[in-house]
Amino acid sequence: MPNRSSNAEYIPLRTCVICRRKTEKKQLLRFVLLNSEIVLDLNCDVEKRGYYVCDDNNCLQELEKKVKKILRSRFDYGR
């Protein structure tokens, strides 16, 4: 009988910010916004807010559009 308090079989899930599909964390790419640039966080060790995206061309292209929109709104807001 398995121990209910054990995390031995726990698989972390994350949601793609583009298609909203839930997937295992290790199957997604993690991006971080650093100094007005989007950076791929390969080791998942950057201590910033991370955004997970499917390793799919459609999601990656949409991510680029979304980031440009976010950056534009951040810099236009202060004017």
PyMOL commands that set and color helices and strands:
alter all, ss='L'
color gray80, all
select helices_A, chain A and resi 25-27+57-77
alter helices_A, ss='H'
color red, helices_A
select strands_A, chain A and resi 13-15+22-24+28-34+37-40+50-54
alter strands_A, ss='S'
color yellow, strands_A
deselect
rebuild
show_as cartoon
